[in-house]
Amino acid sequence: MGGGGVGKSALTVRYMHQIFVQSYDPTIEDSYRRNMTVDGITVSLEVLDTAGTEQFMSLSNLYMRSGDGFLLVFSLTSMESISELHTIREQIQRVKEATAPPGKSQRVPLVLVGNKLDLLSERQVGREVAVNLSKSWGGVPYYETSARKEINVNEIFEDVVRQMIKADHATPRRNRSNRPAKRKCTIL
């Protein structure tokens, strides 16, 4: 999740299809599915590529309720885009607390992502700013990525899935015949 134009779709398409999409076409919602194995555990991954924060805010709570883990993406070329993440994170926390069982607080699997690392000459957000934000959010993992150059793209998805497995947010699916059970993870 993140503001419009930060590269959420580019990261998702790069991860799912190993291609870089140059053109920007604002997303309402796209859904992608893929099996992946992290630390020997196979999961059925569903990635919801959501609209930017300025669009379709009424859908946000629905997205947040259904998500098991979250990639909060900002553009390294836009100071405004990192500021937008405060509101999104607070909203995720509220939605998840409201849907948690009584008396059970849960740490939401989350990765902070600074995208567009390949655009160094346009960089507005220093690494220290993002690292400090990560620390203020309880030490959530922070990555700098480039969908264009394929830098840290796989790592952000693996990290959030690893967190979901550890927190047992990856929901077990029914075992069919003798195949090992897979877990289903939904990332926004």
Secondary structure, 3 states (H helix, E strand, C coil): CCCCCCCHHHHHHHHHHCCCCCCCCCCCEEEEEEEEEECCEEEEEEEEEECCCCCCHHHHHHHHHHCCEEEEEEECCCHHHHHHHHHHHHHHHHHHHHHCCCCCCCCCCEEEEEECCCCHHHCCCCHHHHHHHHHHCCCCCEEECECCCCECHHHHHHHHHHHHHHCCCCEECCCCCCCCCCEEEEEC
